[in-house]
Every structure is written in structure tokens, then in C-alpha cells.
Amino acid sequence: MLDNFLVFLAKHPRIIPEPLLRGLFLFAADVCWLFRIGGVRQLERNLRHVLESRDGTVSEKTLRQTSHRGMRSYFTYFAEAMTVGGQSDETLLARTRPIGPGLPICKELVHDNPGSAPMAISHQGNWDYEGFLAANVLAPVTVTAERLKNKKLLDTFIEIRKRVNITVFLTGQPHLIEKLEDVLAKPHVLVPLLADRDLSRHGEFVHAFGSTIRVARGPATLALDTGKPLFVVNMFREKLSGEARRKAGIRYGYVVDISAPVDIDRFRSLPREEAIHAISQAWVDVWSRDISAHPEDWHMLQPIFIEDLDMSRLKDVPDEVMAELRQINKTDKTSNG
């Protein structure tokens, strides 16, 4: 029912005025948050790691306040995605502001010169707006997307991304990494990969927020195999005012923070698997700092920390990760006993 409603909205982006649609989605976010449904409990488990790592301790009040803002941010993304087709290019560009030490470096590489680069991005802000900004300010964008069970909804999201000049490769297809490497061999190309959650059975375990998470190997593999610089991109909301608000037509826009390239040369002498792990840890270290600064814009409603993963479904789990999990379980039993 909900999927069909989303498909209808995306195909008729002007049928409901954007302010009204945003209000409806915010109401839905408030309901989900109030009754802790729709992934809210998992979001709070994830946010607890972030907040405790940043602040030492976190009260239930602070956790609930942060998850409330997080759900509102998440549902705002859906309202924006459904109305992309009804916005002008000028309006969409006005809703994002690029910053960061990597911005001029990336622009010189892929816009001013015929270069290309992979990027590690995460479930933050609005990645459709993020991709549109990159395609218009830097270079054409190619991304990967999860195969959804509802084909109509999947096709709708692909159409949304075509509207904002994003080419989509679906996950699960054979030789996906090789196809992305072929894309990176072309001039003026960016390949941003949603990497803070791995959908396969072969993710990379890295340290973050005082624990261990499982991320996608794609960014590290592409950087290592192609020799291209790897950028890390974080995205968070900011309040708009004055002329910026008038042009954007909304109260809150987005900041797109592009890091300086991760230095992967120091890992090239390592064996391949060790290098992929080290590069993955390096970009996660950069990424996690911005997540700590803006946790309410991290839309991670799925399990990624080892405490929440079903290890029986995963392959090649390192012995040290299993030992860490056993220690966590032992500590939990002691504290609850």
C-alpha cells in the first residue's frame, strides 16, 4: 500500500504541494518515533554507539531526542525524493552547498581535467540531491542501488535518479566491481558508493564508535585497483535564511562536505586483503568524525554493529571479530546477571 503511494507521488510530483507533503511525512515520522516502529529501535541502538563514543555517556532523553530528529530527517528525504520531478534545476542546486578540503581537489581532477574518482558516501541527508549537485558541479555520477522486491518502486527510484542525472547499477549483478572500474576508466566521472552498510555476505569489519561495524568493500577496492584518489563525503542539514532560503524554497538545505583524498599509497605494499581492510578503516575514520558531529542526519535504521548482526549468515568473519563478539556477550551476561 505504502509502496504504491510512493510510486504515485513520484509520478505526480506536483499533485500535492511540497509544504503539505513535507508536513504529512513529518507527521508519519512522529508517529513512527512515538511508537518506536519502522526501525526506530534499531536507529536508537546505532545512535547510542555514536553518542556514547562522542560524549562518554548518553541519557535516554538525549537518545530519544536525537532519534526523533533522525526520523524527521529521514522522512524529509522521502518527501523530497517524491517531489524531485517537480523542482527546477536552479531550485535543486540551491538546496545544497558543497564545502570541504576535497572540493577544489576533486573539481580540478574530474571537472577541469579528464579524471575520475570513487567516493565513499553514507546514509545521510538526501543522496539524490547530493548526486545532482555532483553531476552539475563536478562530473557525471554513477552509483549502485539495492534491488527492491517491489519492481515498480525500484523503477521509480531509478527514474528519480535519472531526473537528477545519476546513472544506476543494481547490486547483485555479476562482475559489478569490474563494471564500475570500467566506468572509472572514462574521463569526467564520479562513482559515489553508499558504503556504511554492506548488503553482501562479504563485508569489511572496521572499528567505529567504540565498536566494530561492517561496511562495503567497494570504495577501497576501486581505489586500490584503479589507483584513483578516494574521497569521503558527508552530508548534513543546515537552516537557511534570506536569499538562500528564497531560492531553495525550503527552511533547511544540505551541506555536502568532501574530504581531502584518503592517502592510499601507504597501503600499496600490503597484501591485497590487508590493503583493502586498511583503506576501508582509513575512510571510515574520516567518515565517523562527521557522523559524530551530525548524528541526527545519519539514517541508519538497519543493523551494522557486530552486536546486532547475524554472524551465521556472513562469510569470512575474522577470528578477532568473533572473539570481540564473544567478549561483548560475556560482558552483557555479567552485567545482566
C-alpha positions as CSV (number, residue, x, y, z in Angstrom):
1,M,0.0,0.0,0.0
2,L,2.7,2.5,1.0
3,D,4.9,1.4,-1.9
4,N,2.1,2.1,-4.3
5,F,1.5,5.5,-2.7
6,L,5.2,6.4,-3.1
7,V,5.1,5.4,-6.7
8,F,2.0,7.5,-7.4
9,L,3.6,10.6,-5.7
10,A,6.8,10.3,-7.6
11,K,4.9,10.0,-10.9
12,H,2.8,13.0,-10.0
13,P,5.2,15.3,-8.1
14,R,3.0,18.4,-8.3
15,I,-0.3,16.8,-7.2
16,I,0.4,17.6,-3.5
17,P,2.0,20.9,-2.7
18,E,5.5,20.3,-1.4
19,P,4.9,22.0,2.0
20,L,1.8,19.9,2.6
21,L,3.7,16.7,1.6
22,R,6.5,17.5,3.9
23,G,4.1,18.0,6.7
24,L,2.5,14.6,6.0
25,F,5.8,12.8,6.1
26,L,6.9,14.6,9.3
27,F,3.6,13.5,10.9
28,A,4.4,9.9,9.8
29,A,7.9,10.3,11.3
30,D,6.5,11.5,14.6
31,V,4.1,8.5,14.7
32,C,6.8,6.0,14.0
33,W,9.1,7.6,16.6
34,L,6.4,7.8,19.2
35,F,5.5,4.1,19.0
36,R,9.1,3.0,18.1
37,I,8.1,1.3,14.9
38,G,9.6,1.3,11.4
39,G,13.2,0.7,12.5
40,V,13.3,3.3,15.3
41,R,14.6,0.8,17.9
42,Q,17.5,-0.1,15.6
43,L,18.2,3.5,14.9
44,E,18.5,4.2,18.6
45,R,20.8,1.2,19.1
46,N,23.0,2.6,16.4
47,L,22.9,6.2,17.7
48,R,23.7,5.0,21.2
49,H,27.1,3.9,19.9
50,V,27.7,7.2,18.3
51,L,26.7,9.3,21.2
52,E,28.5,7.3,23.8
53,S,31.6,7.3,21.8
54,R,31.4,11.1,21.5
55,D,30.1,12.0,24.9
56,G,31.1,9.1,27.2
57,T,27.6,8.5,28.4
58,V,24.1,9.3,26.9
59,S,20.8,9.7,28.7
60,E,17.6,8.1,27.4
61,K,16.2,11.7,26.9
62,T,19.1,12.7,24.7
63,L,19.0,9.4,22.8
64,R,15.2,9.8,22.2
65,Q,15.6,13.5,21.2
66,T,18.3,12.5,18.7
67,S,16.3,9.6,17.2
68,H,13.3,11.9,16.9
69,R,15.3,14.4,14.8
70,G,16.8,11.5,12.9
71,M,13.4,10.1,11.9
72,R,12.2,13.6,10.9
73,S,15.4,14.0,8.8
74,Y,14.8,10.5,7.2
75,F,11.2,11.1,6.3
76,T,12.0,14.5,5.0
77,Y,14.3,12.8,2.5
78,F,11.3,10.7,1.2
79,A,9.2,13.8,0.8
80,E,12.0,15.5,-1.1
81,A,12.6,12.4,-3.3
82,M,8.9,12.2,-4.2
83,T,8.9,15.9,-5.4
84,V,12.2,15.9,-7.3
85,G,10.4,15.8,-10.6
86,G,8.5,19.0,-9.7
87,Q,11.6,21.1,-9.0
88,S,13.7,23.2,-11.3
89,D,17.4,22.6,-11.6
90,E,18.0,26.0,-10.0
91,T,15.9,25.1,-7.0
92,L,17.6,21.7,-6.5
93,L,21.1,23.3,-6.7
94,A,20.1,26.0,-4.2
95,R,19.2,23.2,-1.7
96,T,22.8,22.0,-1.4
97,R,26.1,23.7,-0.5
98,P,29.4,22.0,-1.2
99,I,32.3,22.5,1.2
100,G,35.4,20.7,2.4
101,P,39.2,20.5,1.6
102,G,38.4,17.9,-1.1
103,L,36.1,20.2,-3.1
104,P,38.8,22.1,-5.0
105,I,40.9,19.0,-5.4
106,C,38.0,16.9,-6.8
107,K,36.8,19.8,-9.0
108,E,40.3,20.1,-10.6
109,L,40.6,16.4,-11.1
110,V,37.2,15.5,-12.6
111,H,35.8,18.8,-13.9
112,D,38.8,20.8,-15.0
113,N,40.7,17.7,-16.1
114,P,39.6,14.4,-17.6
115,G,40.0,12.5,-14.4
116,S,37.7,10.3,-12.3
117,A,37.3,9.2,-8.7
118,P,35.5,6.9,-6.4
119,M,33.7,8.3,-3.3
120,A,32.6,6.7,-0.1
121,I,29.2,8.1,1.0
122,S,26.7,7.0,3.6
123,H,23.0,7.1,4.5
124,Q,22.9,10.8,5.4
125,G,20.8,13.7,4.3
126,N,19.5,13.4,0.8
127,W,21.7,11.4,-1.6
128,D,19.6,12.3,-4.6
129,Y,20.3,16.0,-4.0
130,E,23.9,15.1,-3.3
131,G,24.2,13.2,-6.7
132,F,22.5,16.1,-8.5
133,L,25.0,18.6,-7.0
134,A,28.0,16.4,-8.0
135,A,26.7,15.8,-11.6
136,N,26.2,19.6,-12.1
137,V,29.2,21.0,-10.3
138,L,31.8,18.2,-10.6
139,A,31.2,15.4,-13.1
140,P,28.5,12.8,-14.2
141,V,27.7,10.3,-11.4
142,T,27.3,6.5,-11.5
143,V,26.0,4.8,-8.3
144,T,24.8,1.4,-7.2
145,A,21.4,0.7,-5.8
146,E,19.9,-2.2,-3.8
147,R,17.4,-4.4,-5.7
148,L,14.0,-3.9,-4.1
149,K,11.3,-6.6,-4.0
150,N,8.8,-4.2,-5.4
151,K,9.9,-3.7,-9.0
152,K,7.6,-0.7,-9.6
153,L,9.1,1.1,-6.6
154,L,12.7,0.2,-7.8
155,D,11.9,1.5,-11.2
156,T,10.5,4.7,-9.7
157,F,13.7,5.4,-7.7
158,I,15.8,4.7,-10.8
159,E,13.7,7.2,-12.7
160,I,14.1,9.8,-9.8
161,R,17.8,9.4,-10.1
162,K,17.8,9.7,-13.9
163,R,15.9,13.0,-13.3
164,V,18.9,14.3,-11.4
165,N,21.5,12.9,-13.8
166,I,22.5,9.8,-11.9
167,T,23.3,6.5,-13.6
168,V,22.3,3.5,-11.5
169,F,23.9,0.0,-11.5
170,L,21.9,-2.6,-9.5
171,T,23.7,-4.6,-6.8
172,G,23.8,-8.4,-7.1
173,Q,24.8,-8.4,-10.8
174,P,27.9,-10.4,-11.8
175,H,31.2,-8.5,-12.0
176,L,29.8,-5.3,-10.6
177,I,33.2,-4.0,-9.4
178,E,34.7,-4.6,-12.8
179,K,31.9,-2.7,-14.4
180,L,32.5,0.2,-12.0
181,E,36.2,0.1,-12.8
182,D,35.3,0.4,-16.5
183,V,33.3,3.5,-15.7
184,L,36.2,5.0,-13.8
185,A,38.4,4.4,-16.8
186,K,36.4,7.1,-18.6
187,P,37.0,10.8,-18.3
188,H,35.0,13.1,-16.1
189,V,33.3,10.5,-13.9
190,L,32.4,10.1,-10.2
191,V,31.4,6.8,-8.6
192,P,29.9,7.5,-5.1
193,L,29.1,4.3,-3.3
194,L,26.8,4.0,-0.3
195,A,29.2,2.1,1.8
196,D,28.4,2.4,5.5
197,R,26.3,-0.7,5.3
198,D,27.2,-3.9,3.4
199,L,24.4,-5.9,1.7
200,S,26.5,-8.9,0.6
201,R,27.9,-11.7,2.7
202,H,31.5,-10.4,2.3
203,G,31.7,-7.0,4.0
204,E,34.7,-5.5,5.7
205,F,34.8,-5.3,9.5
206,V,36.3,-2.0,10.8
207,H,36.4,-0.1,14.0
208,A,34.0,2.9,14.6
209,F,32.3,4.5,17.6
210,G,34.0,2.2,20.1
211,S,32.8,-0.9,18.4
212,T,33.0,-2.8,15.1
213,I,30.8,-2.2,12.1
214,R,30.6,-3.9,8.7
215,V,31.0,-1.7,5.7
216,A,31.1,-2.3,1.9
217,R,34.5,-3.1,0.3
218,G,33.6,-1.2,-2.9
219,P,35.3,2.2,-2.2
220,A,38.6,0.6,-1.0
221,T,38.6,-2.0,-3.8
222,L,38.0,0.6,-6.5
223,A,40.7,3.0,-5.1
224,L,43.2,0.1,-4.8
225,D,42.6,-1.4,-8.2
226,T,42.3,1.8,-10.3
227,G,44.9,4.0,-8.4
228,K,42.3,6.7,-8.3
229,P,42.0,9.1,-5.2
230,L,39.3,8.1,-2.8
231,F,37.1,10.9,-1.4
232,V,34.8,10.7,1.6
233,V,31.5,12.6,1.5
234,N,29.4,13.5,4.5
235,M,26.0,15.3,4.3
236,F,24.0,17.1,6.9
237,R,21.2,19.7,7.1
238,E,21.6,23.4,7.8
239,K,19.0,26.1,8.4
240,L,18.6,28.5,5.5
241,S,17.7,32.2,5.7
242,G,17.4,35.2,3.4
243,E,18.2,34.8,-0.3
244,A,19.4,31.2,0.2
245,R,16.0,30.2,1.7
246,R,14.1,32.0,-1.0
247,K,16.0,30.3,-3.8
248,A,15.7,26.8,-2.2
249,G,12.1,27.2,-1.2
250,I,12.6,25.3,2.0
251,R,13.7,26.1,5.5
252,Y,16.6,23.6,5.7
253,G,19.1,22.8,3.0
254,Y,22.1,20.5,3.0
255,V,25.8,20.8,3.4
256,V,27.9,18.4,1.3
257,D,31.3,18.0,3.0
258,I,34.0,16.5,0.7
259,S,37.1,15.3,2.5
260,A,40.7,15.5,1.2
261,P,41.6,12.3,-0.6
262,V,42.4,9.4,1.6
263,D,46.1,8.6,1.2
264,I,46.1,5.0,0.0
265,D,49.7,5.0,-1.3
266,R,51.0,4.0,2.1
267,F,48.9,0.8,1.9
268,R,50.0,-0.4,-1.6
269,S,52.9,-2.5,-0.3
270,L,50.5,-4.6,1.8
271,P,48.9,-7.9,0.6
272,R,45.7,-7.2,-1.3
273,E,43.2,-8.2,1.5
274,E,45.2,-6.3,4.1
275,A,45.3,-3.2,1.9
276,I,41.5,-3.3,1.3
277,H,41.0,-3.5,5.1
278,A,43.4,-0.7,5.8
279,I,41.9,1.6,3.2
280,S,38.4,0.8,4.5
281,Q,39.5,1.7,8.0
282,A,41.0,4.9,6.8
283,W,37.9,6.2,5.1
284,V,35.7,5.1,8.0
285,D,37.9,7.1,10.4
286,V,37.2,10.2,8.2
287,W,33.5,9.5,7.8
288,S,32.8,8.8,11.5
289,R,34.1,12.2,12.6
290,D,31.3,13.9,10.7
291,I,28.7,11.3,11.9
292,S,29.6,12.2,15.4
293,A,29.1,15.9,14.7
294,H,25.7,15.4,13.0
295,P,24.2,12.1,14.2
296,E,20.6,13.2,13.6
297,D,21.2,13.1,9.8
298,W,22.5,9.5,9.8
299,H,19.6,7.4,8.5
300,M,20.9,4.0,9.6
301,L,17.8,2.0,10.6
302,Q,19.4,-1.3,9.9
303,P,21.9,-3.3,12.0
304,I,25.6,-2.7,11.2
305,F,27.3,-3.1,14.6
306,I,28.6,-6.6,15.4
307,E,26.3,-6.8,18.4
308,D,23.3,-6.8,16.1
309,L,24.5,-8.9,13.2
310,D,23.6,-12.5,12.5
311,M,27.1,-13.9,12.1
312,S,25.8,-17.2,10.8
313,R,24.7,-15.5,7.6
314,L,28.1,-14.0,6.9
315,K,31.2,-15.4,5.4
316,D,34.9,-14.9,6.2
317,V,34.3,-13.4,9.6
318,P,37.8,-12.7,11.1
319,D,38.7,-14.6,14.2
320,E,39.4,-11.3,16.1
321,V,35.8,-10.1,15.3
322,M,34.3,-13.3,16.7
323,A,36.5,-13.0,19.8
324,E,35.3,-9.4,20.2
325,L,31.7,-10.5,19.9
326,R,32.2,-13.3,22.5
327,Q,33.7,-10.8,24.9
328,I,30.7,-8.4,24.4
329,N,28.2,-11.2,25.0
330,K,30.1,-12.3,28.1
331,T,30.1,-8.7,29.4
332,D,26.4,-8.3,28.8
333,K,25.6,-11.6,30.6
334,T,27.7,-10.5,33.6
335,S,26.1,-7.0,33.8
336,N,22.6,-8.5,33.4
337,G,23.3,-11.4,35.9
